[in-house]
Amino acid sequence: MHDVLVVGGGIAGLRAALAASSRGAEVAIASRSHPTRSYSVAIQDGLNAALIAGDTWKAHAADTSAWGDGLCVAQVVDAVCEAAPELVRELDQLGVPFNRSGTALACLQLRGAGTARAAYVDDMAGLVILQTLYEQAVRAGITFYEEWTATSLAVEDGGCTGVIALEQATGELQTLGAKAVVLATGGPRRLYEPSTASLHCTGDGIAMAYRAGAPLVDMEFVQYHPAVLKGHRLAITEIAWAHGAVLATAGGTVTGDDGAGPGAFLRALQQAADDGGVEMTGAWDADQAKGLFFNTSHRVKQLTGLDMAKEPLPVRPAMHRLLGGIAVDAQGATGIKGVYAAGECAGTGFHGAAGLDGNFLLSSVASGKAAGLAAADHASSTAEPEEADRPLHRDRAMTAKALGRPGGEPLAAMRRELAGLMHGKAGMVRDAGGLQEAARRIVEMKETHGSLGAGSTSADYNFGLAQYLDLGSLLDVAEAIAASALGRQESRGVHFRSDYAARDDARWSVHQLVTASEAGPVLRESPAVAPGG
């Protein structure tokens, strides 16, 4: 029995674990792969913070709220932006080798920011921050359960006593007991194609909380990245715009600076990509490509053979982030006692209806620290609970049935269909007819999924069982997204309804909460992001 169990080994999870450990808690991290293989390594931009002379946290908060199109939670934005400089300095002191101008941290001006504000590490901030936090977690003596897949929260009588998890090496399901659980499992990128997804971007933590009865929030806000290498999943670093990046189409350039907002910018790019293609060029020279953009240029060369210092890059928009997630309060507490959430799986209200470049890493660090501290405090005031037997028996029965049923290509085909369905009907442009079609098909897929399985009875490293579990999570998240997008009858931020094309502040200056029920997803509204609010 651990004091705090963190599920997920990315930046938010590692920061949560270190925060909980600093309060004297005995902490463990359960991750599907080695932590340094988490999706966090792919985040390239940096962390916004008021670090330079003349900048203020209030200006940062104003930029964040303006980009969020009227749906940011003001208290959360103010708290995170005010704390941002100290959060960056903490990372600096832990050993993150930020770029510097003399002895001061260097900053770049990313899209949507009124000044240079993003502390960065060339084009590999996520990779370097993750590695640094992992090294600090090892130093702190935190326990790691590597290659363990969490299948559900162990919730009984309204409280959580840990998680049910599958040890991939043995195929055994066990309860990892804990007084407090922090979910930091990332987003559901694999739910869409095209996307920037890696294999483990399945939204499993969101699905686990949803199935356990926790409300989700802002699930309709799905943000696409404007410049993903065509035919691949590589997002061209956001810091390219700070160095003169231009997106050229057959009709000219698209800058995103015309005041129409990030959603309109992305839709214009999508139309251009459909009509004839989009190419990215920039003012960087060969030295910058080899230095500042070393990571990006190397990967572009590997994937396409192109030299980004000399040749334009064919790009397209692709799904990149879900802005909502598990509804949490300012400390990361969910609607289930003893369960907290942080990072991309948490719906904090910080991003509102559109997320600002440079705020995503910041949000992961801020929410991770807050959730870790709150989880440690909860654990210190909680007696060791009895382990819940029913969730473990339920999951063992579920996986035993799955091992005896066909999987393989039927699962893969269903996931491909689901990803195309979500992009086509619940992507950048939605309408009632398409969303209703998506919702109906998701229900049918969930029924079919229940009759499928792993396609193999192997116990150790059963990839078919992993596919089966992942698809179940993706279907649950898809259900919540489709219902939420159908419910919001307006256009705002990155949510665009062609049948309700205007923003409607009089009716829709609210957040939508969605909970699971036997009859399907249930929506309700809240003026603020709060569990059960």
Summary of the structure (lengths in Angstrom):
residues: 533
radius of gyration: 21.9
end to end distance: 31.1
largest distance: 65.2
contacts: 2076
relative contact order: 0.17
helix: 41%
strand: 21%
